[in-house]
Amino acid sequence: MDKRIKESVGVLLAHIIKIDNREIEKEAPLFCKIMGEDFGCSEEEAKRILEKAMESDDNLDDHIEIINRALCEDKLSKYHLLEQLNHIIYSDRIGEEDYKIFEKVKERLFSC
Protein backbone atom coordinates (compact mmCIF):
# COMPACT_ATOMS: atom_id res chain seq x y z
CA MET A 1 0.00 0.00 0.00
CA ASP A 2 1.22 3.48 -0.78
CA LYS A 3 3.22 5.04 2.06
CA ARG A 4 1.07 8.19 2.16
CA ILE A 5 -2.12 6.15 2.53
CA LYS A 6 -0.60 4.08 5.34
CA GLU A 7 0.47 7.22 7.13
CA SER A 8 -2.92 8.85 6.62
CA VAL A 9 -4.72 5.79 8.00
CA GLY A 10 -2.24 5.79 10.88
CA VAL A 11 -2.92 9.46 11.61
CA LEU A 12 -6.67 8.82 11.53
CA LEU A 13 -6.47 5.88 13.95
CA ALA A 14 -3.93 7.63 16.17
CA HIS A 15 -6.13 10.71 16.33
CA ILE A 16 -8.68 8.78 18.41
CA ILE A 17 -5.93 7.70 20.79
CA LYS A 18 -4.66 11.25 21.02
CA ILE A 19 -7.95 13.10 21.60
CA ASP A 20 -8.91 10.77 24.44
CA ASN A 21 -5.47 11.03 26.06
CA ARG A 22 -5.22 7.26 26.00
CA GLU A 23 -2.07 5.43 27.06
CA ILE A 24 0.00 4.83 23.94
CA GLU A 25 1.56 1.66 25.39
CA LYS A 26 -1.90 0.21 25.99
CA GLU A 27 -3.22 1.12 22.53
CA ALA A 28 -0.09 0.28 20.52
CA PRO A 29 -0.73 -3.49 20.20
CA LEU A 30 -4.17 -2.98 18.64
CA PHE A 31 -2.89 -0.17 16.43
CA CYS A 32 0.04 -2.34 15.24
CA LYS A 33 -2.26 -5.32 14.67
CA ILE A 34 -4.64 -3.27 12.51
CA MET A 35 -1.83 -1.62 10.59
CA GLY A 36 -0.11 -4.98 10.08
CA GLU A 37 -3.08 -7.10 9.07
CA ASP A 38 -4.93 -4.55 7.02
CA PHE A 39 -2.26 -2.22 5.72
CA GLY A 40 0.84 -4.40 5.40
CA CYS A 41 2.97 -2.67 8.04
CA SER A 42 5.58 -4.43 10.08
CA GLU A 43 5.28 -3.92 13.83
CA GLU A 44 8.29 -1.59 13.72
CA GLU A 45 6.80 0.47 10.87
CA ALA A 46 3.41 0.67 12.64
CA LYS A 47 5.06 1.87 15.86
CA ARG A 48 6.95 4.56 13.93
CA ILE A 49 3.72 5.71 12.29
CA LEU A 50 1.95 5.79 15.67
CA GLU A 51 4.76 7.73 17.36
CA LYS A 52 4.97 10.22 14.49
CA ALA A 53 1.19 10.68 14.45
CA MET A 54 1.04 11.21 18.20
CA GLU A 55 3.73 13.90 18.05
CA SER A 56 2.42 15.79 15.04
CA ASP A 57 -0.37 18.28 14.65
CA ASP A 58 -1.27 17.18 11.13
CA ASN A 59 -4.55 18.35 9.69
CA LEU A 60 -6.91 15.38 9.98
CA ASP A 61 -9.01 16.67 7.07
CA ASP A 62 -5.99 16.45 4.76
CA HIS A 63 -5.45 12.82 5.72
CA ILE A 64 -9.11 11.94 5.30
CA GLU A 65 -8.94 13.45 1.81
CA ILE A 66 -5.87 11.34 0.93
CA ILE A 67 -7.72 8.20 2.06
CA ASN A 68 -10.88 9.26 0.22
CA ARG A 69 -9.03 9.78 -3.05
CA ALA A 70 -7.24 6.44 -2.71
CA LEU A 71 -10.41 4.50 -1.93
CA CYS A 72 -12.86 6.50 -4.00
CA GLU A 73 -14.23 3.53 -5.95
CA ASP A 74 -13.65 0.88 -3.27
CA LYS A 75 -16.65 0.91 -0.95
CA LEU A 76 -15.73 -2.38 0.71
CA SER A 77 -12.36 -0.97 1.80
CA LYS A 78 -14.10 2.16 3.07
CA TYR A 79 -16.43 0.06 5.23
CA HIS A 80 -13.48 -1.95 6.47
CA LEU A 81 -11.62 1.23 7.42
CA LEU A 82 -14.65 2.43 9.38
CA GLU A 83 -14.73 -0.95 11.12
CA GLN A 84 -11.08 -0.54 12.13
CA LEU A 85 -11.71 3.01 13.32
CA ASN A 86 -14.54 1.60 15.41
CA HIS A 87 -12.14 -0.99 16.92
CA ILE A 88 -9.86 1.79 18.08
CA ILE A 89 -12.80 3.75 19.48
CA TYR A 90 -14.11 0.76 21.43
CA SER A 91 -10.69 -0.29 22.73
CA ASP A 92 -10.97 2.15 25.63
CA ARG A 93 -13.34 4.78 26.95
CA ILE A 94 -15.66 6.21 24.35
CA GLY A 95 -16.09 9.95 24.14
CA GLU A 96 -18.56 12.10 22.27
CA GLU A 97 -15.72 13.49 20.15
CA ASP A 98 -14.84 9.94 19.00
CA TYR A 99 -18.13 9.53 17.22
CA LYS A 100 -18.13 13.04 15.84
CA ILE A 101 -14.90 12.06 14.12
CA PHE A 102 -16.36 8.70 13.06
CA GLU A 103 -19.38 10.40 11.49
CA LYS A 104 -17.17 13.01 9.82
CA VAL A 105 -14.96 10.30 8.31
CA LYS A 106 -17.97 8.26 7.18
CA GLU A 107 -19.56 11.29 5.52
CA ARG A 108 -16.34 12.29 3.75
CA LEU A 109 -15.52 8.76 2.57
CA PHE A 110 -18.92 8.24 1.03
CA SER A 111 -19.19 11.63 -0.65
CA CYS A 112 -17.15 10.36 -3.60
Secondary structure, 3 states (H helix, E strand, C coil): CCHHHHHHHHHHHHHHHHHCCCCHHHHHHHHHHHHHHHHCCCHHHHHHHHHHHHHCCCCHHHHHHHHHHHCCCCHHHHHHHHHHHHHHHHCCCCCHHHHHHHHHHHHHHCCC
